Each structure stands twice: as structure tokens, then as C-alpha cells.
Amino acid sequence: MKISLRKYRILEIAETKGYKSLKELSGELELHPTALSQLVANNTNFTKETLEKLLTVLDCDLGDIVETKKQ
């Protein structure tokens, strides 16, 4: 089973929380902007800690930003 982040949903939630850019969100997550961009684009894997921070900062549930696909 493949797990991936839902890029557009993350951006949508971040915008409703007042974040105007990924750079601004990355500062709150204590991630380099490039790292967050790669993560959101599913070009890299995420750690449990990063995922927990993302859920906390965006105040959302796992199902809001993660989708699973059977391969």
C-alpha cells in the first residue's frame, strides 16, 4: 500500500489557517522550505515527527492530508 500526502489539500488547509506561502508554513514546522516543497510534492518520504508537526500546525486529522492507494 502506498501512502502519499495530498498536496492540494495541505495547501488549502494552510491557506485557511492564514499561511500565505510554503515558506511561511515551513518556518512554523521548522523545516527548510525546499524540504517542505519536496514533501508536499511527494518527492521524498516524511518522518513521523514531521507528519505530527504538520497535523498540529494545520490543526487537522490524518485523513485530511494523507491518502492511501493499493498497488
N, CA, C and O atoms as CSV, one atom per row, in Angstrom:
chain,resi,resn,atom,element,x,y,z
A,1,MET,N,N,0.846,-1.173,0.000
A,1,MET,CA,C,0.000,0.000,0.000
A,1,MET,C,C,0.893,1.237,0.000
A,1,MET,O,O,1.841,1.326,0.780
A,2,LYS,N,N,0.591,2.170,-0.860
A,2,LYS,CA,C,1.351,3.409,-0.950
A,2,LYS,C,C,0.623,4.504,-0.173
A,2,LYS,O,O,-0.593,4.662,-0.289
A,3,ILE,N,N,1.378,5.245,0.610
A,3,ILE,CA,C,0.829,6.367,1.371
A,3,ILE,C,C,1.435,7.643,0.813
A,3,ILE,O,O,2.653,7.742,0.668
A,4,SER,N,N,0.607,8.603,0.504
A,4,SER,CA,C,1.115,9.871,-0.021
A,4,SER,C,C,0.356,11.042,0.579
A,4,SER,O,O,-0.784,10.910,1.023
A,5,LEU,N,N,1.020,12.189,0.580
A,5,LEU,CA,C,0.388,13.404,1.064
A,5,LEU,C,C,-0.489,13.989,-0.030
A,5,LEU,O,O,-0.170,13.892,-1.215
A,6,ARG,N,N,-1.578,14.585,0.372
A,6,ARG,CA,C,-2.497,15.214,-0.573
A,6,ARG,C,C,-2.089,16.679,-0.707
A,6,ARG,O,O,-2.520,17.533,0.068
A,7,LYS,N,N,-1.250,16.951,-1.705
A,7,LYS,CA,C,-0.646,18.268,-1.895
A,7,LYS,C,C,-1.664,19.403,-1.849
A,7,LYS,O,O,-1.516,20.342,-1.068
A,8,TYR,N,N,-2.666,19.320,-2.660
A,8,TYR,CA,C,-3.596,20.440,-2.769
A,8,TYR,C,C,-4.411,20.624,-1.501
A,8,TYR,O,O,-4.799,21.744,-1.170
A,9,ARG,N,N,-4.669,19.556,-0.803
A,9,ARG,CA,C,-5.405,19.663,0.467
A,9,ARG,C,C,-4.536,20.344,1.517
A,9,ARG,O,O,-5.034,21.160,2.292
A,10,ILE,N,N,-3.257,20.023,1.554
A,10,ILE,CA,C,-2.344,20.676,2.503
A,10,ILE,C,C,-2.304,22.170,2.227
A,10,ILE,O,O,-2.398,22.982,3.147
A,11,LEU,N,N,-2.166,22.527,0.962
A,11,LEU,CA,C,-2.109,23.949,0.602
A,11,LEU,C,C,-3.417,24.656,0.943
A,11,LEU,O,O,-3.405,25.791,1.419
A,12,GLU,N,N,-4.536,23.995,0.704
A,12,GLU,CA,C,-5.851,24.565,1.002
A,12,GLU,C,C,-6.017,24.792,2.507
A,12,GLU,O,O,-6.452,25.862,2.932
A,13,ILE,N,N,-5.672,23.793,3.302
A,13,ILE,CA,C,-5.789,23.925,4.763
A,13,ILE,C,C,-4.853,25.006,5.273
A,13,ILE,O,O,-5.240,25.821,6.110
A,14,ALA,N,N,-3.622,25.020,4.774
A,14,ALA,CA,C,-2.650,26.031,5.206
A,14,ALA,C,C,-3.169,27.440,4.906
A,14,ALA,O,O,-3.028,28.346,5.726
A,15,GLU,N,N,-3.760,27.614,3.747
A,15,GLU,CA,C,-4.300,28.917,3.369
A,15,GLU,C,C,-5.425,29.342,4.311
A,15,GLU,O,O,-5.490,30.505,4.710
A,16,THR,N,N,-6.311,28.412,4.669
A,16,THR,CA,C,-7.405,28.763,5.574
A,16,THR,C,C,-6.896,29.089,6.979
A,16,THR,O,O,-7.566,29.785,7.742
A,17,LYS,N,N,-5.702,28.580,7.315
A,17,LYS,CA,C,-5.097,28.869,8.626
A,17,LYS,C,C,-4.271,30.144,8.597
A,17,LYS,O,O,-3.680,30.526,9.607
A,18,GLY,N,N,-4.227,30.808,7.443
A,18,GLY,CA,C,-3.545,32.090,7.346
A,18,GLY,C,C,-2.132,32.054,6.798
A,18,GLY,O,O,-1.470,33.090,6.739
A,19,TYR,N,N,-1.655,30.888,6.396
A,19,TYR,CA,C,-0.317,30.805,5.811
A,19,TYR,C,C,-0.393,31.228,4.353
A,19,TYR,O,O,-1.192,30.703,3.578
A,20,LYS,N,N,0.449,32.184,3.996
A,20,LYS,CA,C,0.398,32.729,2.653
A,20,LYS,C,C,1.356,32.025,1.690
A,20,LYS,O,O,1.271,32.221,0.478
A,21,SER,N,N,2.258,31.216,2.218
A,21,SER,CA,C,3.226,30.528,1.368
A,21,SER,C,C,3.759,29.280,2.069
A,21,SER,O,O,3.630,29.123,3.283
A,22,LEU,N,N,4.358,28.406,1.275
A,22,LEU,CA,C,5.014,27.231,1.863
A,22,LEU,C,C,6.196,27.661,2.717
A,22,LEU,O,O,6.521,27.005,3.707
A,23,LYS,N,N,6.835,28.753,2.343
A,23,LYS,CA,C,7.973,29.254,3.124
A,23,LYS,C,C,7.515,29.624,4.535
A,23,LYS,O,O,8.188,29.303,5.514
A,24,GLU,N,N,6.391,30.287,4.634
A,24,GLU,CA,C,5.849,30.671,5.936
A,24,GLU,C,C,5.484,29.419,6.749
A,24,GLU,O,O,5.784,29.343,7.940
A,25,LEU,N,N,4.847,28.455,6.114
A,25,LEU,CA,C,4.483,27.212,6.785
A,25,LEU,C,C,5.731,26.443,7.202
A,25,LEU,O,O,5.772,25.874,8.293
A,26,SER,N,N,6.740,26.422,6.352
A,26,SER,CA,C,7.970,25.697,6.676
A,26,SER,C,C,8.651,26.277,7.908
A,26,SER,O,O,9.244,25.536,8.693
A,27,GLY,N,N,8.574,27.587,8.086
A,27,GLY,CA,C,9.143,28.213,9.280
A,27,GLY,C,C,8.452,27.730,10.541
A,27,GLY,O,O,9.103,27.477,11.555
A,28,GLU,N,N,7.152,27.602,10.481
A,28,GLU,CA,C,6.379,27.118,11.623
A,28,GLU,C,C,6.692,25.645,11.912
A,28,GLU,O,O,6.682,25.217,13.066
A,29,LEU,N,N,6.969,24.878,10.859
A,29,LEU,CA,C,7.272,23.457,11.006
A,29,LEU,C,C,8.746,23.200,11.318
A,29,LEU,O,O,9.141,22.071,11.609
A,30,GLU,N,N,9.553,24.262,11.253
A,30,GLU,CA,C,10.999,24.162,11.446
A,30,GLU,C,C,11.627,23.238,10.414
A,30,GLU,O,O,12.493,22.423,10.731
A,31,LEU,N,N,11.171,23.381,9.167
A,31,LEU,CA,C,11.710,22.647,8.024
A,31,LEU,C,C,12.233,23.649,7.010
A,31,LEU,O,O,11.714,24.760,6.909
A,32,HIS,N,N,13.247,23.268,6.263
A,32,HIS,CA,C,13.721,24.111,5.172
A,32,HIS,C,C,12.603,24.174,4.123
A,32,HIS,O,O,11.946,23.165,3.865
A,33,PRO,N,N,12.381,25.339,3.518
A,33,PRO,CA,C,11.302,25.450,2.522
A,33,PRO,C,C,11.408,24.429,1.395
A,33,PRO,O,O,10.394,23.915,0.923
A,34,THR,N,N,12.623,24.137,0.965
A,34,THR,CA,C,12.813,23.146,-0.093
A,34,THR,C,C,12.381,21.763,0.381
A,34,THR,O,O,11.781,21.004,-0.381
A,35,ALA,N,N,12.679,21.436,1.622
A,35,ALA,CA,C,12.293,20.141,2.179
A,35,ALA,C,C,10.771,20.016,2.221
A,35,ALA,O,O,10.225,18.967,1.879
A,36,LEU,N,N,10.091,21.075,2.636
A,36,LEU,CA,C,8.629,21.041,2.681
A,36,LEU,C,C,8.059,20.930,1.268
A,36,LEU,O,O,7.106,20.185,1.042
A,37,SER,N,N,8.621,21.650,0.337
A,37,SER,CA,C,8.156,21.586,-1.046
A,37,SER,C,C,8.311,20.181,-1.607
A,37,SER,O,O,7.407,19.679,-2.274
A,38,GLN,N,N,9.441,19.543,-1.347
A,38,GLN,CA,C,9.678,18.170,-1.796
A,38,GLN,C,C,8.691,17.205,-1.139
A,38,GLN,O,O,8.191,16.278,-1.777
A,39,LEU,N,N,8.423,17.435,0.130
A,39,LEU,CA,C,7.500,16.591,0.872
A,39,LEU,C,C,6.084,16.704,0.312
A,39,LEU,O,O,5.424,15.696,0.057
A,40,VAL,N,N,5.634,17.919,0.128
A,40,VAL,CA,C,4.275,18.162,-0.374
A,40,VAL,C,C,4.114,17.620,-1.797
A,40,VAL,O,O,3.028,17.181,-2.175
A,41,ALA,N,N,5.181,17.652,-2.579
A,41,ALA,CA,C,5.133,17.148,-3.954
A,41,ALA,C,C,5.320,15.629,-4.022
A,41,ALA,O,O,5.352,15.055,-5.110
A,42,ASN,N,N,5.444,14.980,-2.863
A,42,ASN,CA,C,5.650,13.531,-2.772
A,42,ASN,C,C,6.942,13.073,-3.437
A,42,ASN,O,O,7.013,11.973,-3.985
A,43,ASN,N,N,7.959,13.925,-3.384
A,43,ASN,CA,C,9.262,13.581,-3.939
A,43,ASN,C,C,10.214,13.051,-2.875
A,43,ASN,O,O,11.361,12.721,-3.176
A,44,THR,N,N,9.756,12.970,-1.658
A,44,THR,CA,C,10.563,12.448,-0.568
A,44,THR,C,C,9.631,11.833,0.468
A,44,THR,O,O,8.424,12.074,0.444
A,45,ASN,N,N,10.175,11.058,1.354
A,45,ASN,CA,C,9.381,10.455,2.420
A,45,ASN,C,C,9.286,11.401,3.614
A,45,ASN,O,O,10.125,12.285,3.786
A,46,PHE,N,N,8.276,11.208,4.418
A,46,PHE,CA,C,8.118,12.033,5.611
A,46,PHE,C,C,8.347,11.186,6.846
A,46,PHE,O,O,8.110,9.978,6.846
A,47,THR,N,N,8.812,11.842,7.899
A,47,THR,CA,C,9.001,11.144,9.167
A,47,THR,C,C,7.735,11.287,9.999
A,47,THR,O,O,6.889,12.143,9.740
A,48,LYS,N,N,7.633,10.449,10.979
A,48,LYS,CA,C,6.503,10.518,11.908
A,48,LYS,C,C,6.467,11.882,12.587
A,48,LYS,O,O,5.400,12.473,12.756
A,49,GLU,N,N,7.641,12.377,12.974
A,49,GLU,CA,C,7.719,13.670,13.662
A,49,GLU,C,C,7.240,14.806,12.765
A,49,GLU,O,O,6.510,15.690,13.212
A,50,THR,N,N,7.652,14.782,11.496
A,50,THR,CA,C,7.219,15.822,10.556
A,50,THR,C,C,5.721,15.753,10.331
A,50,THR,O,O,5.048,16.783,10.291
A,51,LEU,N,N,5.197,14.555,10.184
A,51,LEU,CA,C,3.761,14.390,9.995
A,51,LEU,C,C,2.988,14.883,11.217
A,51,LEU,O,O,1.961,15.545,11.071
A,52,GLU,N,N,3.468,14.570,12.411
A,52,GLU,CA,C,2.811,15.039,13.632
A,52,GLU,C,C,2.835,16.563,13.716
A,52,GLU,O,O,1.835,17.173,14.097
A,53,LYS,N,N,3.960,17.185,13.367
A,53,LYS,CA,C,4.050,18.651,13.369
A,53,LYS,C,C,3.056,19.247,12.379
A,53,LYS,O,O,2.365,20.221,12.681
A,54,LEU,N,N,2.997,18.644,11.185
A,54,LEU,CA,C,2.095,19.141,10.154
A,54,LEU,C,C,0.644,19.076,10.622
A,54,LEU,O,O,-0.116,20.024,10.420
A,55,LEU,N,N,0.259,17.975,11.239
A,55,LEU,CA,C,-1.105,17.840,11.750
A,55,LEU,C,C,-1.385,18.838,12.865
A,55,LEU,O,O,-2.481,19.392,12.946
A,56,THR,N,N,-0.401,19.069,13.719
A,56,THR,CA,C,-0.573,20.016,14.823
A,56,THR,C,C,-0.681,21.442,14.309
A,56,THR,O,O,-1.591,22.177,14.691
A,57,VAL,N,N,0.239,21.831,13.448
A,57,VAL,CA,C,0.260,23.207,12.935
A,57,VAL,C,C,-0.997,23.507,12.120
A,57,VAL,O,O,-1.572,24.588,12.239
A,58,LEU,N,N,-1.422,22.552,11.296
A,58,LEU,CA,C,-2.609,22.776,10.474
A,58,LEU,C,C,-3.908,22.454,11.212
A,58,LEU,O,O,-4.998,22.708,10.700
A,59,ASP,N,N,-3.784,21.895,12.417
A,59,ASP,CA,C,-4.936,21.541,13.234
A,59,ASP,C,C,-5.944,20.720,12.422
A,59,ASP,O,O,-7.120,21.066,12.309
A,60,CYS,N,N,-5.430,19.610,11.859
A,60,CYS,CA,C,-6.289,18.759,11.043
A,60,CYS,C,C,-6.040,17.297,11.390
A,60,CYS,O,O,-5.159,16.974,12.187
A,61,ASP,N,N,-6.823,16.432,10.786
A,61,ASP,CA,C,-6.699,14.995,11.003
A,61,ASP,C,C,-5.865,14.361,9.903
A,61,ASP,O,O,-5.696,14.932,8.826
A,62,LEU,N,N,-5.351,13.188,10.184
A,62,LEU,CA,C,-4.514,12.464,9.239
A,62,LEU,C,C,-5.218,12.263,7.900
A,62,LEU,O,O,-4.610,12.437,6.844
A,63,GLY,N,N,-6.472,11.904,7.942
A,63,GLY,CA,C,-7.232,11.674,6.713
A,63,GLY,C,C,-7.408,12.908,5.853
A,63,GLY,O,O,-7.717,12.802,4.666
A,64,ASP,N,N,-7.214,14.077,6.441
A,64,ASP,CA,C,-7.331,15.317,5.677
A,64,ASP,C,C,-6.158,15.522,4.721
A,64,ASP,O,O,-6.308,16.148,3.671
A,65,ILE,N,N,-4.993,14.994,5.087
A,65,ILE,CA,C,-3.801,15.284,4.284
A,65,ILE,C,C,-3.083,14.054,3.735
A,65,ILE,O,O,-2.126,14.191,2.973
A,66,VAL,N,N,-3.521,12.874,4.104
A,66,VAL,CA,C,-2.873,11.642,3.644
A,66,VAL,C,C,-3.885,10.776,2.927
A,66,VAL,O,O,-5.035,10.661,3.351
A,67,GLU,N,N,-3.447,10.169,1.837
A,67,GLU,CA,C,-4.295,9.218,1.138
A,67,GLU,C,C,-3.508,7.937,0.924
A,67,GLU,O,O,-2.283,7.964,0.798
A,68,THR,N,N,-4.206,6.830,0.883
A,68,THR,CA,C,-3.572,5.553,0.626
A,68,THR,C,C,-4.079,4.994,-0.690
A,68,THR,O,O,-5.237,5.175,-1.066
A,69,LYS,N,N,-3.176,4.309,-1.376
A,69,LYS,CA,C,-3.538,3.679,-2.641
A,69,LYS,C,C,-3.001,2.266,-2.626
A,69,LYS,O,O,-1.851,2.033,-2.252
A,70,LYS,N,N,-3.825,1.334,-3.028
A,70,LYS,CA,C,-3.366,-0.048,-3.170
A,70,LYS,C,C,-2.600,-0.140,-4.476
A,70,LYS,O,O,-3.009,0.410,-5.499
A,71,GLN,N,N,-1.486,-0.844,-4.421
A,71,GLN,CA,C,-0.676,-1.002,-5.637
A,71,GLN,C,C,-0.836,-2.361,-6.208
A,71,GLN,O,O,-0.229,-2.676,-7.232
